[in-house]
């Protein structure tokens, strides 16, 4: 990677997160921390407002936005391929958001790139096992609740066909055994539970913050899952 591409990559990384430590930048771009310092200085010299906060890392000052970006054909192809994956393994809500995002990508492509992408789009197919069901639209709501630490209320049907209403504090989503599962602290049971998303009958955000403030890490819960994945 040449330096211009690296500087653009660093800027994109900085805009994707609230804070980015110098060590993380160095690891991602396989450079030394000293080189990170020089690259950040170069960005600042180009008028990009990069600042630093002790014990947190670098950040782009709020209010600065990149102009519209361009994509290489390989990058556009990769996004198109992931749309096929999303159509098979995401739910309706996620697929709708992904398709909208991909349309924005296509809008900035050059004419020949659009033609190639359209041809590729007509020649990609994904055969999904019939046992996998994704005819629901809860993943977007679940993702928002996880990222904003909001309590959800959901209707749930267990493996015995019993229906109940639960209030949960979702800590993560896991795909295993051909299905999406939300791992959450259940207020009714007073413990962490594994809810299969396809068994959710309805869901809504209560717009209330988590009550429990010492949730376990998702990776720790995953060690207890009943399958090897």
C-alpha positions as CSV (number, residue, x, y, z in Angstrom):
1,X,0.0,0.0,0.0
2,X,1.4,3.4,-1.0
3,X,1.4,6.3,1.5
4,X,-1.5,8.2,-0.2
5,X,-3.7,5.1,0.1
6,X,-2.6,4.5,3.7
7,X,-3.4,8.1,4.7
8,X,-6.8,7.8,3.1
9,X,-7.3,4.5,4.9
10,X,-6.3,6.0,8.3
11,X,-8.7,8.8,7.8
12,X,-11.5,6.4,7.0
13,X,-10.7,4.4,10.1
14,X,-10.7,7.5,12.2
15,X,-14.1,8.5,10.9
16,X,-15.5,5.0,11.6
17,X,-14.8,5.1,15.3
18,X,-15.0,7.5,18.2
19,X,-11.3,7.0,19.2
20,X,-8.5,5.0,17.6
21,X,-5.3,4.3,19.5
22,X,-2.0,4.7,17.6
23,X,-1.2,1.1,18.3
24,X,-4.4,-0.1,16.6
25,X,-3.6,2.1,13.5
26,X,-0.1,0.6,13.4
27,X,-1.4,-3.0,13.6
28,X,-4.1,-2.4,10.9
29,X,-1.6,-0.9,8.4
30,X,1.4,-2.9,9.5
31,X,3.5,0.2,10.3
32,X,5.3,1.4,13.3
33,X,3.7,3.8,15.9
34,X,6.4,6.4,14.9
35,X,5.0,6.2,11.3
36,X,1.5,6.6,12.6
37,X,2.6,9.9,14.3
38,X,4.1,11.1,11.0
39,X,1.0,10.1,9.0
40,X,-1.4,11.9,11.4
41,X,0.8,15.0,11.2
42,X,0.5,14.8,7.4
43,X,-3.3,14.6,7.6
44,X,-3.3,17.7,9.9
45,X,-1.1,19.5,7.4
46,X,-3.7,18.9,4.8
47,X,-6.3,20.7,6.9
48,X,-8.0,17.6,8.4
49,X,-8.7,18.2,12.1
50,X,-7.3,15.1,13.8
51,X,-7.0,15.5,17.5
52,X,-5.8,13.2,20.4
53,X,-7.2,12.4,23.8
54,X,-4.9,10.7,26.4
55,X,-5.7,7.0,27.2
56,X,-8.3,6.9,24.3
57,X,-6.6,7.8,21.1
58,X,-6.9,9.8,17.9
59,X,-10.2,11.2,16.6
60,X,-11.5,13.5,13.9
61,X,-13.0,16.6,15.3
62,X,-16.8,16.5,15.1
63,X,-18.3,18.3,12.1
64,X,-15.7,17.2,9.6
65,X,-16.9,15.0,6.7
66,X,-15.1,13.4,3.8
67,X,-16.3,14.3,0.3
68,X,-18.1,11.5,-1.6
69,X,-15.8,8.5,-1.9
70,X,-15.0,6.4,-4.9
71,X,-14.8,2.6,-5.1
72,X,-12.5,0.3,-7.1
73,X,-14.2,-2.5,-9.1
74,X,-12.9,-5.1,-6.6
75,X,-14.4,-3.2,-3.7
76,X,-17.7,-2.9,-5.5
77,X,-17.6,-6.6,-6.4
78,X,-17.0,-7.5,-2.8
79,X,-20.0,-5.5,-1.7
80,X,-22.2,-7.1,-4.4
81,X,-21.2,-10.5,-3.3
82,X,-22.0,-9.7,0.3
83,X,-25.5,-8.7,-0.9
84,X,-26.1,-12.2,-2.0
85,X,-24.9,-13.5,1.4
86,X,-27.1,-11.0,3.1
87,X,-30.1,-12.2,1.1
88,X,-29.6,-15.7,2.4
89,X,-28.5,-15.2,5.9
90,X,-29.8,-11.8,7.1
91,X,-33.5,-10.9,7.7
92,X,-35.8,-8.6,5.8
93,X,-34.9,-5.5,7.8
94,X,-31.1,-5.9,7.3
95,X,-31.4,-6.8,3.6
96,X,-33.5,-3.6,3.0
97,X,-30.8,-1.4,4.7
98,X,-28.0,-3.2,2.9
99,X,-29.7,-2.8,-0.5
100,X,-30.1,0.9,0.2
101,X,-26.5,1.3,1.1
102,X,-25.4,-0.6,-2.0
103,X,-27.5,1.6,-4.2
104,X,-25.5,4.6,-2.8
105,X,-22.3,2.8,-3.7
106,X,-23.5,2.1,-7.2
107,X,-24.4,5.8,-7.6
108,X,-20.8,6.9,-7.4
109,X,-19.4,4.3,-9.8
110,X,-18.3,5.1,-13.3
111,X,-20.3,3.9,-16.3
112,X,-18.1,0.9,-17.2
113,X,-18.0,-0.1,-13.6
114,X,-21.8,-0.1,-13.4
115,X,-22.0,-2.3,-16.5
116,X,-19.6,-4.9,-15.1
117,X,-21.4,-4.8,-11.7
118,X,-24.7,-5.4,-13.3
119,X,-23.3,-8.3,-15.3
120,X,-21.9,-9.8,-12.1
121,X,-25.1,-9.3,-10.3
122,X,-26.9,-11.4,-12.9
123,X,-24.5,-14.2,-12.4
124,X,-24.3,-14.7,-8.6
125,X,-26.6,-17.1,-6.9
126,X,-26.7,-18.4,-3.3
127,X,-28.4,-21.7,-2.5
128,X,-29.5,-21.6,1.1
129,X,-30.4,-24.8,3.0
130,X,-34.2,-25.2,3.4
131,X,-33.9,-25.6,7.1
132,X,-32.8,-22.0,7.5
133,X,-35.6,-19.5,8.0
134,X,-35.0,-15.7,7.8
135,X,-38.6,-14.5,7.0
136,X,-38.6,-12.1,10.0
137,X,-37.5,-8.5,10.4
138,X,-36.1,-8.1,13.9
139,X,-32.3,-8.0,13.4
140,X,-32.2,-4.2,12.9
141,X,-34.1,-3.6,16.1
142,X,-31.9,-6.0,18.0
143,X,-28.7,-4.4,16.7
144,X,-30.0,-0.9,17.7
145,X,-30.8,-2.2,21.2
146,X,-27.4,-3.8,21.6
147,X,-25.5,-0.6,20.5
148,X,-27.7,1.8,22.5
149,X,-28.1,-0.4,25.6
150,X,-31.9,-0.2,25.5
151,X,-34.3,-2.7,27.0
152,X,-36.5,-4.7,24.6
153,X,-39.9,-6.3,25.1
154,X,-40.5,-9.3,22.9
155,X,-43.1,-12.1,22.5
156,X,-41.4,-15.4,22.4
157,X,-42.4,-19.0,21.6
158,X,-40.2,-21.7,23.2
159,X,-39.5,-25.1,21.8
160,X,-42.6,-26.5,23.6
161,X,-44.9,-24.0,21.8
162,X,-45.4,-21.9,24.9
163,X,-45.8,-18.2,24.3
164,X,-44.5,-15.5,26.8
165,X,-43.7,-11.9,26.9
166,X,-40.1,-11.0,28.0
167,X,-38.1,-7.9,28.8
168,X,-34.5,-8.4,27.8
169,X,-31.2,-6.6,27.8
170,X,-29.5,-7.9,24.6
171,X,-25.7,-8.3,24.8
172,X,-25.1,-9.8,21.3
173,X,-26.2,-11.6,18.2
174,X,-24.8,-15.0,17.3
175,X,-25.4,-17.1,14.2
176,X,-25.1,-20.8,14.8
177,X,-27.0,-24.1,14.0
178,X,-28.4,-22.4,10.9
179,X,-30.1,-19.6,12.8
180,X,-29.7,-16.2,14.4
181,X,-29.8,-16.1,18.2
182,X,-29.9,-13.1,20.5
183,X,-28.1,-13.5,23.8
184,X,-29.7,-11.4,26.5
185,X,-30.3,-11.0,30.2
186,X,-34.0,-12.0,30.8
187,X,-35.8,-9.9,33.4
188,X,-38.3,-12.7,33.9
189,X,-35.8,-15.5,34.5
190,X,-33.1,-13.3,36.1
191,X,-30.4,-14.9,34.0
192,X,-28.9,-14.9,30.5
193,X,-30.9,-16.7,27.9
194,X,-30.4,-17.7,24.3
195,X,-33.5,-16.6,22.2
196,X,-33.8,-17.9,18.7
197,X,-34.7,-14.9,16.6
198,X,-37.1,-16.9,14.3
199,X,-39.2,-17.7,17.4
200,X,-39.8,-14.1,18.3
201,X,-43.4,-13.1,17.5
202,X,-43.1,-9.4,18.1
203,X,-40.5,-6.9,19.4
204,X,-40.4,-3.3,20.5
205,X,-37.9,-1.0,22.1
206,X,-39.0,0.3,25.5
207,X,-36.6,3.2,25.1
208,X,-35.3,2.5,28.6
209,X,-31.6,2.0,29.6
210,X,-30.3,-1.3,30.8
211,X,-30.9,-2.0,34.5
212,X,-28.0,-4.4,34.9
213,X,-24.7,-2.6,34.5
214,X,-22.2,-5.5,34.8
215,X,-23.1,-7.7,31.8
216,X,-20.7,-10.5,30.8
217,X,-18.9,-10.3,27.5
218,X,-20.5,-12.1,24.6
219,X,-17.3,-14.1,24.0
220,X,-17.7,-15.6,27.4
221,X,-21.2,-16.7,26.8
222,X,-20.3,-18.2,23.5
223,X,-18.0,-20.7,25.3
224,X,-21.2,-22.2,26.8
225,X,-23.1,-22.6,23.5
226,X,-24.2,-26.2,22.8
227,X,-22.4,-26.5,19.5
228,X,-18.9,-26.2,18.1
229,X,-18.9,-23.4,15.6
